[in-house]
Amino acid sequence: MEQDVQQLLSKHKAGTATAQEIALVNRWYATEAARLNMPEGPPEPLLEEQLIWDRIKAAIPLNSELPVKEAKPKKLNDLKWLAIAASLLILLSAGFYLYKNTYNHEAEMARLRAHDIKPGGNKATLTLADGTQLALDDQADGEIAKQAGTSISKTTNGQLIYTVKDNPTGEVTNNTISTPRGGQYQVNLPDGTKVWLNAQSSLTFPTAFTGNRRLVNLKGEGYFEVAKLKKMPFIVEANKQTVFVYGTHFNVNSYVDEERTKTTLLEGSVDVLSTEREQAPKAIFKIATLKPGQQAEFSNGHLKVQQADVEEAIAWKNGKFKFSNENIESLMRKVARWYDVDIEYKGKISKEGFGGQVSRSRNVSEILEVLQLTRLVHFEIEGRRIIVSSE
């Protein structure tokens, strides 16, 4: 079958194809062009060469007689001949590219899937005030601890809930919930605020909120839905940013291995105070007030407010990866956190931007396969290490 396809295209390129064979190839190209221009977008890419051959035969059976109208020869100037030759060259090159890569893609997929890695899930560790550490995925559902009049319980769907049952007694202490690489978790704080933690993140918070403010510390990335308490503002301290919250929904991305710390507002209002202590003896303070749909980005001592791609900012919380003109190194940092893998680069890597969206519930091979189809990068999986090279 593969030889039939190659023979047909070789004859077409060499100019030795019959009228029937020429019509066969041209009809297939026309069919594919129409298919790719459908308003609803092209269907899933063909992954087997047999399917391509079946489409060709379905369009025009090889044993059928094709009506061929003999055209009278016409004189064409050199430019027209050049245009026709160029068009044929483009079509034939595209055809060979499609056949070659469709044929090789199955082997590439099989190679990646042989060493596949499953996605992350609900995993976290709770550190109590006395230093006791509880692996939440090992704990039975229900109440797992009590501290200063606050009950701490775990649910089946990956939530940690703090419930204040009595007036806080004694000194209010801090707890920390931490997610590993390949982990995520939701925690409901004592005031009713809900926080979703992304992989490789942590949140430190008091077992009960007292006084005139609610202060928490975030490392990594978290999405917040803050309970409204006008007389007790909610404050998030993160990497080089402090966010003053007035009852709202927002996302903070503060990974230390990222160049930028980002706060994205979905609802309500926040003030973002940025500090940069590394570049000056004294802290440099900059403040910005965000409106819904805006993002505060802090990098290299500069605070910038811009319109946000909200869907991209909270894609992780909704179970997705979403990339928009993102280079491969930035993209692979997200992959490394969620799949708990190390990334190794070999040779010169493309700086091209990647865009797209894929579910975080898929195995890592499926994401790598999609990226590899661009022919800008190539992947190998060795244990829990992904090797990235140019194609």
Secondary structure, 3 states (H helix, E strand, C coil): CHHHHHHHHHHHHHCCCCHHHHHHHHHHHHHHHHHHCCCCCCCCCCCCHHHHHHHHHHHCCCCCCCCCCCCCCCCCCHHHHHHHHHHHHHHHHHHHHHHHHHHHHHHHHHHHHCCCCCCCEECCEEECCCCCEEEHHHCCCEEEEEECCEEEEECCCCEEEEEECCCCCCCCCEEEEEECCCEEEEEECCCCCEEEECCCEEEEEECCCCCCCEEEEEEEEEEEECCCCCCCCEEEEECCEEEEECCCEEEEEECCCCCCEEEEEEECCEEEEEEECCCCCCCEEEEEEECCCEEEEEECCEEEEEECCHHHHCCCCCCEEEEEEECHHHHHHHHHHHHCCEEEEECCCCCCCEEEEEECCCCHHHHHHHHHCCCCCEEEEECCEEEEECC
